[in-house]
Amino acid sequence: MYKGQSGMWSWLLHRVTGLGLLLFLFIHVVDISLLSFGPTVYNDGILLFDHIIVRFLSLAVVGAVFYHAFNGVRIVLIDFWRKGARLQKPLFYTALGLTAVISAVFAYYVLKPALLPSLAFVQWFFSPEAILSVKN
């Protein structure tokens, strides 16, 4: 069975991230168009972005942006740099690695508002002061 090389996987991921970014652009246009229906409708629509699932999707958009950008640079290097074709595989893994590292940094900031209240509840639940205050 053909498992594919790094060039095929980079091509596939480039297309998938491009389509994902196009979908995000459409959702963003619809989201902004909610302003024409008044502030209440817009605010209700914006509340959707506070859910944890939507935050993970936002993180996927961040990853897609960075992978698409780094892979675009990789493609330019392959096309215009004399050594680019020979270094295609290391450039692919570099693009993946940079995407993973930067996405991990962004994950903290994107997921922190959704996860921090639940972590605060866990800390409160297991703190001795909270248990003593409930008994009194």
C-alpha positions as YAML, in Angstrom:
chain: A
units: angstrom
residues:
- id: 1
  name: MET
  ca: [0.00, 0.00, 0.00]
- id: 2
  name: TYR
  ca: [1.25, 3.48, -0.87]
- id: 3
  name: LYS
  ca: [1.73, 5.52, 2.29]
- id: 4
  name: GLY
  ca: [2.83, 8.75, 0.64]
- id: 5
  name: GLN
  ca: [5.90, 10.89, 1.04]
- id: 6
  name: SER
  ca: [6.30, 14.25, 2.74]
- id: 7
  name: GLY
  ca: [5.50, 16.09, -0.51]
- id: 8
  name: MET
  ca: [2.10, 14.43, -0.80]
- id: 9
  name: TRP
  ca: [1.24, 15.09, 2.84]
- id: 10
  name: SER
  ca: [2.33, 18.71, 2.63]
- id: 11
  name: TRP
  ca: [0.23, 19.15, -0.53]
- id: 12
  name: LEU
  ca: [-2.81, 17.60, 1.18]
- id: 13
  name: LEU
  ca: [-2.42, 19.61, 4.38]
- id: 14
  name: HIS
  ca: [-1.92, 22.80, 2.37]
- id: 15
  name: ARG
  ca: [-5.22, 22.22, 0.53]
- id: 16
  name: VAL
  ca: [-7.13, 21.25, 3.69]
- id: 17
  name: THR
  ca: [-5.85, 24.25, 5.64]
- id: 18
  name: GLY
  ca: [-6.67, 26.51, 2.71]
- id: 19
  name: LEU
  ca: [-10.25, 25.22, 2.61]
- id: 20
  name: GLY
  ca: [-10.49, 25.56, 6.38]
- id: 21
  name: LEU
  ca: [-9.37, 29.16, 6.19]
- id: 22
  name: LEU
  ca: [-11.93, 29.81, 3.45]
- id: 23
  name: LEU
  ca: [-14.65, 28.34, 5.68]
- id: 24
  name: PHE
  ca: [-13.47, 30.51, 8.57]
- id: 25
  name: LEU
  ca: [-13.64, 33.58, 6.33]
- id: 26
  name: PHE
  ca: [-17.24, 32.73, 5.44]
- id: 27
  name: ILE
  ca: [-18.14, 32.25, 9.13]
- id: 28
  name: HIS
  ca: [-16.43, 35.54, 9.97]
- id: 29
  name: VAL
  ca: [-18.44, 37.41, 7.31]
- id: 30
  name: VAL
  ca: [-21.69, 35.88, 8.63]
- id: 31
  name: ASP
  ca: [-20.65, 36.74, 12.20]
- id: 32
  name: ILE
  ca: [-19.92, 40.37, 11.35]
- id: 33
  name: SER
  ca: [-23.16, 40.62, 9.35]
- id: 34
  name: LEU
  ca: [-25.08, 39.91, 12.57]
- id: 35
  name: LEU
  ca: [-24.40, 43.57, 13.45]
- id: 36
  name: SER
  ca: [-27.02, 44.57, 10.88]
- id: 37
  name: PHE
  ca: [-29.67, 42.78, 12.97]
- id: 38
  name: GLY
  ca: [-28.93, 44.81, 16.09]
- id: 39
  name: PRO
  ca: [-26.69, 44.57, 19.12]
- id: 40
  name: THR
  ca: [-28.76, 41.89, 20.87]
- id: 41
  name: VAL
  ca: [-28.51, 39.44, 17.97]
- id: 42
  name: TYR
  ca: [-24.82, 40.19, 17.56]
- id: 43
  name: ASN
  ca: [-24.08, 39.70, 21.26]
- id: 44
  name: ASP
  ca: [-26.01, 36.42, 21.29]
- id: 45
  name: GLY
  ca: [-24.02, 35.27, 18.27]
- id: 46
  name: ILE
  ca: [-20.73, 36.25, 19.86]
- id: 47
  name: LEU
  ca: [-21.58, 34.16, 22.94]
- id: 48
  name: LEU
  ca: [-21.14, 31.07, 20.76]
- id: 49
  name: PHE
  ca: [-17.41, 31.79, 20.63]
- id: 50
  name: ASP
  ca: [-17.15, 31.33, 24.39]
- id: 51
  name: HIS
  ca: [-17.86, 27.58, 24.25]
- id: 52
  name: ILE
  ca: [-14.92, 25.25, 24.67]
- id: 53
  name: ILE
  ca: [-15.58, 23.44, 21.37]
- id: 54
  name: VAL
  ca: [-15.50, 26.72, 19.46]
- id: 55
  name: ARG
  ca: [-12.27, 27.63, 21.25]
- id: 56
  name: PHE
  ca: [-10.71, 24.38, 20.02]
- id: 57
  name: LEU
  ca: [-11.93, 25.23, 16.51]
- id: 58
  name: SER
  ca: [-10.37, 28.69, 16.88]
- id: 59
  name: LEU
  ca: [-7.14, 27.01, 17.87]
- id: 60
  name: ALA
  ca: [-7.41, 24.84, 14.75]
- id: 61
  name: VAL
  ca: [-7.77, 28.02, 12.68]
- id: 62
  name: VAL
  ca: [-4.60, 29.41, 14.30]
- id: 63
  name: GLY
  ca: [-2.76, 26.19, 13.46]
- id: 64
  name: ALA
  ca: [-4.12, 26.26, 9.92]
- id: 65
  name: VAL
  ca: [-2.93, 29.84, 9.41]
- id: 66
  name: PHE
  ca: [0.58, 29.07, 10.62]
- id: 67
  name: TYR
  ca: [0.90, 25.78, 8.72]
- id: 68
  name: HIS
  ca: [-0.42, 27.37, 5.53]
- id: 69
  name: ALA
  ca: [2.04, 30.26, 5.90]
- id: 70
  name: PHE
  ca: [5.07, 28.10, 6.74]
- id: 71
  name: ASN
  ca: [4.24, 25.63, 3.99]
- id: 72
  name: GLY
  ca: [3.92, 28.53, 1.54]
- id: 73
  name: VAL
  ca: [7.43, 29.63, 2.49]
- id: 74
  name: ARG
  ca: [8.57, 26.02, 2.04]
- id: 75
  name: ILE
  ca: [7.06, 25.96, -1.46]
- id: 76
  name: VAL
  ca: [8.82, 29.21, -2.37]
- id: 77
  name: LEU
  ca: [12.12, 27.82, -1.10]
- id: 78
  name: ILE
  ca: [11.66, 24.61, -3.12]
- id: 79
  name: ASP
  ca: [10.85, 26.59, -6.27]
- id: 80
  name: PHE
  ca: [13.45, 29.33, -6.04]
- id: 81
  name: TRP
  ca: [16.31, 27.96, -3.93]
- id: 82
  name: ARG
  ca: [18.83, 25.72, -5.59]
- id: 83
  name: LYS
  ca: [18.96, 23.32, -2.63]
- id: 84
  name: GLY
  ca: [15.22, 23.48, -1.96]
- id: 85
  name: ALA
  ca: [14.24, 20.30, -3.79]
- id: 86
  name: ARG
  ca: [16.85, 18.26, -1.95]
- id: 87
  name: LEU
  ca: [15.74, 19.65, 1.40]
- id: 88
  name: GLN
  ca: [12.01, 19.15, 0.82]
- id: 89
  name: LYS
  ca: [11.53, 16.65, 3.65]
- id: 90
  name: PRO
  ca: [13.43, 18.65, 6.32]
- id: 91
  name: LEU
  ca: [11.59, 21.79, 5.26]
- id: 92
  name: PHE
  ca: [8.28, 19.96, 5.63]
- id: 93
  name: TYR
  ca: [9.17, 18.79, 9.14]
- id: 94
  name: THR
  ca: [10.38, 22.29, 9.99]
- id: 95
  name: ALA
  ca: [7.03, 23.74, 8.91]
- id: 96
  name: LEU
  ca: [5.20, 21.13, 11.00]
- id: 97
  name: GLY
  ca: [7.44, 21.74, 14.01]
- id: 98
  name: LEU
  ca: [7.10, 25.51, 13.89]
- id: 99
  name: THR
  ca: [3.34, 25.15, 13.54]
- id: 100
  name: ALA
  ca: [3.16, 22.82, 16.54]
- id: 101
  name: VAL
  ca: [5.31, 25.06, 18.76]
- id: 102
  name: ILE
  ca: [3.49, 28.28, 17.89]
- id: 103
  name: SER
  ca: [0.09, 26.60, 18.15]
- id: 104
  name: ALA
  ca: [1.00, 25.30, 21.61]
- id: 105
  name: VAL
  ca: [1.80, 28.85, 22.72]
- id: 106
  name: PHE
  ca: [-1.47, 30.12, 21.30]
- id: 107
  name: ALA
  ca: [-3.35, 27.21, 22.91]
- id: 108
  name: TYR
  ca: [-2.61, 28.65, 26.33]
- id: 109
  name: TYR
  ca: [-4.18, 31.99, 25.47]
- id: 110
  name: VAL
  ca: [-7.11, 30.62, 23.47]
- id: 111
  name: LEU
  ca: [-8.12, 27.93, 25.96]
- id: 112
  name: LYS
  ca: [-7.25, 29.75, 29.20]
- id: 113
  name: PRO
  ca: [-10.55, 31.70, 29.53]
- id: 114
  name: ALA
  ca: [-12.60, 28.54, 29.04]
- id: 115
  name: LEU
  ca: [-10.52, 26.24, 31.23]
- id: 116
  name: LEU
  ca: [-9.50, 28.60, 34.02]
- id: 117
  name: PRO
  ca: [-12.96, 28.91, 35.65]
- id: 118
  name: SER
  ca: [-13.28, 25.13, 35.78]
- id: 119
  name: LEU
  ca: [-9.78, 24.85, 37.25]
- id: 120
  name: ALA
  ca: [-10.67, 27.47, 39.85]
- id: 121
  name: PHE
  ca: [-13.72, 25.39, 40.81]
- id: 122
  name: VAL
  ca: [-11.56, 22.28, 41.21]
- id: 123
  name: GLN
  ca: [-9.12, 24.19, 43.40]
- id: 124
  name: TRP
  ca: [-11.98, 25.56, 45.47]
- id: 125
  name: PHE
  ca: [-13.57, 22.13, 45.81]
- id: 126
  name: PHE
  ca: [-10.41, 20.55, 47.19]
- id: 127
  name: SER
  ca: [-9.26, 23.40, 49.41]
- id: 128
  name: PRO
  ca: [-9.67, 22.87, 53.18]
- id: 129
  name: GLU
  ca: [-10.88, 26.44, 53.68]
- id: 130
  name: ALA
  ca: [-13.80, 25.84, 51.32]
- id: 131
  name: ILE
  ca: [-14.81, 22.65, 53.12]
- id: 132
  name: LEU
  ca: [-14.67, 24.37, 56.51]
- id: 133
  name: SER
  ca: [-16.71, 27.32, 55.27]
- id: 134
  name: VAL
  ca: [-19.44, 24.97, 54.00]
- id: 135
  name: LYS
  ca: [-19.76, 23.24, 57.38]
- id: 136
  name: ASN
  ca: [-20.15, 26.54, 59.27]
...
